[in-house]
Amino acid sequence: MRVVTVMKTVMKMVLILNVTLKMIVEVKKNVPLGILLKNENKASDMIGIVNHIHHYVPAVPDIQEQVLSTGETVDVDQTSLHTILFGGDQLTCARARSAIDNKLNSQTPHKRFMGIEPVIEDWHTKVNFLRVIWKYYYNPKSSAEHVIESHIVALAMNILGMTNADQAPDSSILPDAHLLWMQPDDFRTNVLKMLTLRIVDELSLNFNNFVYKDTDDKGRRRE
């Protein structure tokens, strides 16, 4: 019995050791994780990063022959590149632009990194901005939204010479609706654009009368 027990124990240890060795061998295999061992603080490494990303840019190859004044024929790379976004924070985007600028004098579109467009993806800043917008202008508990909307409507009516919602706008400012819609699109666009700009200008001049300040986390007071 003791011999059998010892043999079972030995077999278990061998099996565990065999499985462990296989796992170690698997771990040692190279697995692509998409990680570049480069430092953005170094210009050469940043160029290497952008160069690596640029390999994913879709391209339509176009090599054209051109004859020089000397009679010599050379191949000119006119490859058309699509643009892909290179996202990161403001510092990463600035470094990416510097890397692209360093290659402006290269001979081919690929070497000039013409398919890369750095964009800022400052997610946290955008979220904070949206929270402020929601708090002051879209939160149902906020009265600021209704006050500003009413103020805009009042300014528009004043500019249009209207004393109530049923009154027609002053024809010298806004032509009759039937006549206006008979005009070309560009004319209607310009009329509405000029009217909108006047309302925005008036709103900007009177905006200080509608500024809200935080008194605490739960309420606001109007100046």
C-alpha positions in Angstrom: 0.0 0.0 0.0 2.8 2.4 0.8 4.5 1.7 -2.5 1.2 2.4 -4.4 0.7 5.7 -2.4 4.3 6.8 -3.1 3.9 6.0 -6.8 0.7 8.0 -7.0 2.3 11.0 -5.3 5.3 10.8 -7.7 3.0 10.6 -10.8 1.1 13.7 -9.5 4.3 15.6 -9.1 5.5 14.6 -12.5 2.2 15.7 -14.1 2.2 19.0 -12.3 5.8 19.6 -13.3 5.1 18.8 -16.9 2.1 21.2 -17.0 4.1 23.9 -15.3 7.0 23.5 -17.8 4.5 23.8 -20.7 3.1 27.0 -19.2 6.5 28.5 -18.8 7.3 27.7 -22.4 4.1 29.3 -23.6 4.8 32.4 -21.5 8.3 32.7 -23.1 6.8 32.9 -26.6 6.6 36.3 -28.1 3.1 37.7 -28.0 2.4 41.0 -29.8 0.7 43.3 -27.4 0.8 46.5 -29.5 3.2 48.1 -27.1 6.1 50.1 -28.4 9.1 50.4 -26.1 9.7 54.0 -27.0 9.8 57.3 -25.1 7.7 60.2 -26.3 10.2 62.6 -24.6 12.8 61.6 -27.2 12.4 63.1 -30.7 13.9 60.0 -32.4 11.5 57.7 -30.5 8.5 59.9 -31.3 9.4 59.7 -35.0 9.6 56.0 -34.6 6.2 55.9 -33.1 4.6 58.0 -35.8 6.4 55.9 -38.4 5.0 52.7 -36.9 1.4 54.1 -36.9 1.8 55.3 -40.5 2.1 51.7 -41.7 -1.6 51.4 -41.0 -2.5 54.3 -43.3 -4.5 53.1 -46.4 -2.7 54.1 -49.6 -3.3 53.9 -53.3 0.2 53.5 -55.0 0.9 55.7 -57.9 4.4 55.8 -59.4 4.8 58.1 -62.4 7.7 58.5 -64.7 8.9 62.1 -65.3 11.6 63.3 -67.7 14.1 65.8 -66.4 15.5 68.7 -68.5 18.7 66.5 -68.9 16.6 63.8 -70.6 17.0 61.5 -67.6 13.8 59.6 -66.6 13.0 59.3 -62.9 10.2 57.7 -60.9 8.1 60.1 -58.9 6.0 58.7 -56.0 2.5 60.2 -56.3 0.9 57.8 -53.9 -2.5 58.9 -52.6 -2.9 58.5 -48.8 -6.0 58.4 -46.7 -5.8 60.1 -43.4 -6.1 58.4 -40.0 -6.3 60.1 -36.6 -3.5 60.0 -34.1 -5.1 60.6 -30.8 -3.5 61.7 -27.5 -3.4 64.5 -25.0 -2.2 67.9 -25.9 1.5 67.1 -25.2 1.4 63.9 -27.3 -0.2 65.8 -30.2 2.4 68.5 -30.0 5.2 65.9 -30.2 3.5 64.1 -33.0 3.3 67.3 -35.0 7.0 68.0 -34.3 7.8 64.5 -35.6 5.8 65.2 -38.8 7.5 68.6 -39.2 10.9 66.9 -39.0 10.0 64.8 -42.1 8.5 67.6 -44.3 11.5 67.5 -46.6 11.4 63.8 -47.2 10.8 62.5 -50.8 7.7 60.4 -50.5 4.3 60.9 -48.9 4.9 57.9 -46.6 8.2 59.3 -45.4 6.6 62.7 -44.8 3.9 61.1 -42.7 1.2 62.7 -44.7 -1.4 60.2 -43.6 -1.3 61.1 -39.9 -3.6 63.7 -38.4 -2.9 64.4 -34.7 -6.0 65.1 -32.6 -6.5 66.0 -29.0 -8.4 63.4 -27.0 -8.4 65.1 -23.7 -11.3 63.0 -22.4 -11.4 64.3 -18.8 -11.4 67.9 -19.9 -14.3 67.3 -22.3 -16.2 65.5 -19.5 -15.7 68.4 -17.1 -16.8 70.8 -19.8 -20.0 68.8 -20.5 -20.7 68.7 -16.7 -20.6 72.5 -16.5 -22.8 72.8 -19.6 -25.3 70.4 -18.1 -25.3 72.0 -14.7 -25.9 75.6 -15.9 -27.9 75.1 -19.1 -29.6 71.7 -19.3 -30.3 70.6 -15.7 -34.1 70.8 -15.2 -33.4 72.1 -11.7 -31.4 75.1 -13.1 -33.3 78.3 -13.7 -30.4 79.8 -15.7 -31.4 77.9 -18.9 -34.9 79.3 -18.9 -33.7 82.9 -18.1 -31.2 82.9 -21.0 -33.7 81.4 -23.4 -36.2 84.0 -22.5 -33.6 86.7 -22.8 -32.7 85.6 -26.3 -36.3 85.5 -27.4 -36.8 89.0 -26.0 -33.7 90.4 -27.8 -34.9 88.8 -31.1 -38.3 90.3 -30.8 -36.9 93.7 -30.0 -34.6 93.6 -33.0 -37.4 92.5 -35.2 -39.7 95.3 -33.9 -42.2 92.9 -32.4 -44.2 93.6 -29.2 -45.9 90.1 -29.1 -45.5 86.7 -30.7 -48.5 87.3 -33.1 -47.1 90.4 -34.6 -45.2 90.3 -38.0 -41.5 91.3 -38.0 -40.5 94.7 -39.3 -40.2 94.3 -43.1 -37.2 96.6 -43.2 -35.3 94.0 -41.1 -36.9 90.7 -42.2 -38.7 90.6 -45.5 -42.1 89.1 -45.8 -41.9 85.3 -45.4 -43.5 84.6 -48.8 -41.1 87.0 -50.5 -38.1 85.7 -48.6 -38.7 82.1 -49.6 -38.9 83.1 -53.2 -35.3 84.4 -53.0 -32.2 82.2 -53.8 -30.7 80.1 -51.0 -27.7 82.4 -50.7 -29.9 85.4 -50.2 -32.0 83.7 -47.5 -28.8 82.4 -45.8 -27.3 85.9 -45.6 -30.5 87.5 -44.2 -30.7 84.9 -41.5 -27.0 85.1 -40.8 -27.1 88.9 -40.4 -30.1 88.6 -38.1 -28.4 85.9 -36.0 -25.3 88.0 -35.7 -27.3 91.0 -34.4 -28.9 88.9 -31.8 -25.6 87.4 -30.7 -24.1 90.9 -30.5 -26.9 92.1 -28.4 -26.7 89.1 -26.2 -23.0 89.6 -25.7 -23.5 93.2 -24.6 -26.2 92.2 -22.1 -24.7 88.9 -20.9 -23.2 90.4 -17.7 -26.7 91.0 -16.4 -27.3 87.2 -16.5 -24.2 85.8 -14.8 -24.6 83.2 -12.1 -22.1 82.4 -9.4 -21.9 79.4 -7.2 -22.8 80.0 -3.5 -22.5 76.4 -2.6 -23.0 72.9 -4.1 -26.8 73.1 -3.9 -27.7 76.6 -5.0 -26.8 79.7 -7.0 -27.6 83.3 -6.7 -28.2 85.8 -9.5 -26.2 89.0 -9.7 
